[in-house]
């Protein structure tokens, strides 16, 4: 005799259980973890194990304290620990994955009700928490052959240099433990084939990211440029494993397409204009916050459902949009507008004083790099070249370097005392780096002086310290390189991005001087 079971809605049945899904995701991540350990060594394995054990242990502890049903065997905690570990550098101290996994489970997951109740992806939230709290440890990567802390491929890309796409695809280049795009694709496509993850999310993320990079990346639809960015910065991991989290992604197919495109577009914008080269995590978290809104306005309609006809039959009247907006939203909007007007007014009043201070700092910087000059005069050749650049990037070998001004220093007798060039490089870790480059009358690099340096305290900020600055003094060179050698500049430990940006700016100034102001001599 068959028993008929009745229960409240929703009446949805699926062939996969939560435990099966989570353990399948864990298996799909194994190829990436194995490649990461093979490439990076045993410490990478210890990071993975510490992260998983901490995640599972934190959930067990929470269940024990709150006397809830033990949930560690569904595999969700292990998946969170694994995904967090794969997004970390292979040389982070072990306390990093332990603290990160505990934060992901206890704060982001359990404190909001457990599995299915978290509003953002726990692993990504934990990674962002670690980046904010332990920025120095999180941005340390293995040393290059010359003993200098090497930059990640994405940091190199955003500095305007080329990378090895094959190595990025295989995961044999510098980066996080889970940097193998090939292994990630294998696991992700298996999950998609089993219909565990939705292709609408995965491929709209990749599509939105690629399109936006092509439109705004400065290289057009160059396949090498686009593939290099797709293979770096956690784009594939975000598309197949982070963005597809059931709890934090929309329900409807159309909503998933919108959600995926939002992640891809934000990821590309952060990559192009952001200060942090590896910022794809933030795009996924921001999209997570928009998921309730997407589900509110993009609803999966039942078969033969016609909303207008049902409303008419029930005698419902159409409510204007402005009446449907919650009052708190209106109040916050008004407060924001008032605050914006107030800040704008303060800025307008202080702008002249701020500009005057910047001008004084610039002139002081010029005097530092060209101390024998009594006054600075314009160069006709330089002005013509700058007019042709029209504020654009100078050259193709110096990253995002801009020549702001090029002047001739003149002494009390009217003789040339040196040359000064103001250069801005947009590839600093925290944004633009602006500096003055001084050259002697014979073209010898005299020294450099910063006018804007907002790099990370204790790391990139060390560029303004004598140990780094003095390397540029009295150098007879036409081009410097980052590393050892006759024309080498030693990078700041843990701040390769900043070091590279400064060297690129100085090289742009040297190139402009020799090819424009000195007529190619």
N, C-alpha and C positions, 0 to 999 in steps of 0.2 A: 504494500500500500504506500503510495507517494504522499508525503506530507507537504502541504502548501504553507510556506513561510511568508508572513506579512510583516512589513516594517515600514517605518516612515521614510520619506525621500531624503536624499536623492536615490533613485533606484538605478544606480550605475554599477555595472560589474566589469571587472577586467581580469584577464588571464594571469597578469603578473601581480604578485604580492609585493608589499613594501620591502620585505626582506630580500626577495629575489632581485628586485630592481637595484637595491643598494649594493648587494654583493656582485651583481653583474657590472655595475659602474666601477666597483673596486677592481675587478678583474680587467676591465677595459683600461684602467689607469696603470696597470702593472707594466706593460711594455715601456711606457714613458719612464717609469721609476727605474726599471732595469737599465735602460740606456743611460739615464742620469747617473746611476751608481758606477757603471762601467767607465763612463767618461770622466767623472769627477772624483772617484775613489771612495774609500770606506766611510769617510766622514759624512758624505751625502746619505749613505744608508743609515747612519746613526741619527741624522736629522729627521729622516722619514719615520724611523721607528719611534723616536722621541715624540714626534708630533702625533702619531697614531695612538701611542700609549697614553699620552696626556689627554687626548680627546676622549678616548674610551673611559679612562680613569675619572675624568671630570664628570662625565655623565653618570657613571656608577655612584660617585660620591653624592651628586645631587639627588639621585633617586633614593639613596640610603638615608640622607638627611630629611628629605621631604616625605619619605615613606610612600613613594610612588612605585608603580610596577616597573621592574627592571627592564630597560629598553636598549641595553647595549648590544643585544644580539641581532637587532634589525639591520645593523651595518651602517647606519647613517653617521654615527660618530666617527667610525673608521674612515669613511669617505671624506668627511670634513678634514680630519687630520691629514689624510693623504693629499688632498688638493692644496691645503695650506703648505705642506712640506714641498710640493713640487713647484710652488711659486716663490720659494726662498732661494737665496744664494747657497751654493754647496759648502761654503766655509763659515756660515753664521755660527755663533756659539750655541750650544745646545739649549741654553735657557730661552732662546728666542722662540723655537717651535713649541716648547713646553708652555710658556706664557701665552703665546698666540692661540694654541689649541684650547687652553683653559678659558681664555676670553671668548673664543668662538662658541664654545659649548655652554658655558655658564651664563654669560651675559647676552649674547645674541640669540641663542636657541632656547635654553631652559627658562630664562627669566621672562620670556615672552610666551611660554606655554608648551614648549617642547616641539617635537617634529611636526611640521605643517603649520606652525604658528609664527615663525620668524618672518620679519618683513624685509630683510635683506639677506643675501647669501652669507652664511656664517664665516666661511673660509676667506671670502673677500673682505668682509668687515674686519676680520682679525688681521689680515695683511695690511690694511690701511692703518689700523691701530698700531701695529708694529712699526710702520714707516714713520708715523708721527712720534711715537714714544722712543724708538731706538733707531733713529735715522742713520747714525754712524755705522752701527753693526749691520743694518739692512742693506747698505750700499757698498759693502766690502765684497770684492770678487777676487778670484785667484790671481796671483801675480803673473805677469807676462815673462818672457824669457829674459828681459833686461832687469827684472826685479821690481818693476813699477806696476802698481795696481792697474790692471787693464780695464778698459771700459766695456760695457755691454754693446752688442751690435747695434741696438737701437740708439744708444748714446752716440756711437760713431756715425750712424746715419744722419742723425739730427745735427751733427757737427759738419755735415756737408761732404763726408768722405764715403768711400765705397767699402762694401763688405763682401764676404764670400757667401753667396746665397746657398750653395751646396752644403757647406758646413752648418749654416743655420737650419737648413731643412733636416739634416741628419741629427742635429743636436750636439755636434762636436766642437762648437765654438763656445766662447765665454758667455755665461748667463746663468739663469736659475737652473735648478735641478731638472725641472720639466721643460727643457727648451727644445726637445726633439719634436719637430713638427710632424715628421713621418710617423713616429710612434703615436703621437696624439691623434693624427688622422685615422690611423688604423683602429684605435679604440673608439673614437667618435663615430666613425662610419659603421662599425659593428652595432653600436647602440642605436643609431638611426635605422639600420636594417632591421633590428628587432622591434622597432617602433617604441623604444623606451624614451628617446628624445625626439623632439619635433624638428623636422627639416625647415619649417617656416622660420624658426628662430635662428638656427645655425647659418643658413645660407643668406638670410637677410642681413645678419650681422656682417658677414664677409662681404656681401654685395654693397651694403651701405658704406662700409669702411673703404673699400676699394674705389668706389665712385667719388667719395669726398676727397680721398688722397689724390686722385687723378685731377680733380677740379681745382684744388687749392694747394696741392703739394709742391707746385713749382716745376714739376717734371712732366706734366701731362700724362698721357697714357703709356708711358715708358714701361714695358713689361718688367725689366730688371728692377726698376725703382719700386714698382708696386709689389712685386714678389718679395723683395727684401723687407718691406714694411709688413707684409702679411705674415712673414716667417718669424718676425721678432715681436717682443713686447707682450707676449701672452695673448695675441689675437685669436689664434686657433684654440687655445685652451679656454679662453673666455667664450668663444662661440659655441663649442661643443659640450663643455662641462660646467661652466659657471653660469652662463645666461640661461641654460635650459633647466635650472632648478624648478621643480613643479610649484613649490610654494610661492616663489617670488616672480613667476612669469605669468602672463595673461592666459586665460582659458580658451578664448576663441581663436580660430586660425588667423583671421584678419588682425586681431589684437596682437597675436604673436609676430606677425609681419611688421606691424608698426613698432612694436617693442624692439625687435631685432634691428630694424633700420635706425632707431633712436640710438641704440648702443653703438652701432657702426659709425654713425655720423659724429657722435660725441667723442668716440675713441680717436677718430681721425683729427677732429678739431683740437683735442688735447695734445695729440702727437705733433701737430703742425705749430700751434700757437702756445702750447703750454710750457711751463718751466720744467716739468718733470718728464723726461723722455719716456719712462715706463709708467704710463698713467691709464692704461686700459681698464684697470680694476675700478677706477672711479666712475667710468662711463657705465659699467654694469650696475654698480650700486645706485647711481642716480636713476637709471632706468627701472630698477627694482622699486624705487619710491613712486614711480609713475604707474606701476602695475594696477593698483586699485582704481586709479582714474581711467585707465584704458579699459578695464573690465566694466566700469560703470557706463561708459558711452559706446563701447563696442561689444554688443551682446550677441551670443550665438542664438539665432532665432529658430524655434521649432518648425517642423515641416508644416506648410500651409498657414503659417501664422501671419496675420496682417494687423499690425498695431493700430492703424487708423480706423479700421472697421470695428475692432473690439472697443476702442475708446468711444466711437460714435454710438455703438449699441448700448454702452453703459452710461451714456449721457455725460461723459467727461468733457470738460472744456480745456482748451490749450492754455497752459500757464506760461506767461512771458518768461524769457530766459533770465531777465534781471531779477525776477521774483524767486527763481529757483536757486540763485546763488546764496550760499549760507552767509549769515550776518558776520560771523567771525572773519570770513574771507574778505568781505567788504571793509571791515574795520582795519584789518592788517594792511590792506591795499592803501587805505587813506593814510595810515600811520607811516607806511613806507614812502608815500609821495611827499608827505610833510617833512620827513627826515631827509629825503633827497633834496628838496628845495632848500632846507636849512644848510645842508652840507655844501650845496652848490653856491649859496650865498657866501659862506665862510671862505670857500676856495677862491671866489671872485675877488674878495677883499684882500686875500693874502697872496694872490698870484704874482703881483708885481714884486713884492719882497722876495718871494721864492725865486723868481727868475733872476733877480739881482744877485742873490746868494750863489746861484749856479754859475753866473757869469764871473763872479769873483773867484770861485773855486777853479773854474777853467783857466783863468788868467794866471792864478797861482801855480797851477799844474804846469802851464807852459813855461813859467819861469824856472820851475824845478828841473825840467828836462833840457832847458836851454838857458843856463844861468848867466852867460855872458851877454845876452841880448838886452838892449835898453828899450827896444820897441819891436813890434812884429808887424810886418807888411804882407800884403797879399801877393800871390804869385799868379801871373797872367795865365801861364800854362795850366796851373792847377785849377784855377777858376773855370777855365774852358772845359777841362776834363770832368770836373764835378757837375757842370751844367749838362754835359752829355749823359752822365750817369743818372741825373734827375732823382737823386735819393735812392737809387737802386743798389743792389748788392755789387760789390767790387770783385771782379774776377770769378773764376770757377773753382779755385783751389784753396780758398780761405774760409770755407763755411759761409755763414751769413755775416760777412764783414762789410761795414759801411764806412766810407771815408767822409767824415763830417766837415773837416776843415784842414787846409794845408797852408802854412805860413812860413815866411822867411824871417829869421831873427837877425836884427841889425844892431851892431854895437854903437858906442858914442861917436865913432868916426865915420859911420855910414857903411862900414864893411860888414860882410855876411858873417854872423857869429854862429850860425847853425840853422837848422830847420825843425819845425814842429808840425806833427800831424795828429789830428784828433780822430780816433777810430772807435767805432762801436761794433762789438760782436754779439749777435743774438743767440749764440749757442751756449751761454752759461747755464749752469745747473739750475740757478734760481732766476734766470732771465738775462737781460742785457748787461754786458760788461763794457764800460766806456773808459778809455785810457788815452793818455797823451804819449806820443813817441818822439823822443828828441834825437836828432842826428847832428854830428859835427859837420863843419864845412866840407870835409873830404868824404862824407858819406858814412863815417863810422857811427854805429849805433851807440849813442851816449848813455841813455837810460830811459826808463818808462815811469809813468806816474798815473795812478787811477783817479778818475773823477767820479765814476759810479761803480761800486762793487757791492752787490747785495747777496753774495754767496753764503752758503751755510756756515754759521759760526763754528769755529774749531776745525773746519775742513776747507771749503773753498775760500773762506775769508783769509786763510793763510797766504793767499797770493799777494797780499799787501805787506807781508812781513819781509824783512831784509834777506832771509835765507833764500826765498824764491826770487825776489826783485833783483838782487845783486847779480843774478846770472845773466841779466841783459846789459850790464854795464860794460862799456868799451869793447863791444864786439864788432870785429871787421867781418861782416857777413852780408849776404844778399838774401839768405833764407835760413831760418832756424828749423830744427826738428825736435820733436818730443822724444827724449831718450838719450842714450849715450852717444859719444862721438864728438868730432871737432866742433860741429855746429849744434850740438845737443843742448837741450834744456831738461833738467830733471823735473819730473812731474811731482806735484804734491801728493803724498800718500793718501789714498782714499778720495782724491778729488781730481781724477784724470780729466773729467769733462771740463772743469774750470781751467785746468792747465792747458788743455788743447785749445780752448776758446781764446786764451790770452796769446798763445803762440800764433794762432791764426790771425789775430788782430795785428800783431807786430809784423808778421810776414806780409800782410796786406799793405801796411804802411811802407815797408821796405820796397815792395814791388812798385807801389805808386811813386815813391820818390825816384827810384832808378829809371823807371820807364816814362814818367811824366815830367817831374820837376828837373831831373838831370838829363832829360832827352835821350834816355836809353844807355847812358854811360854807367 
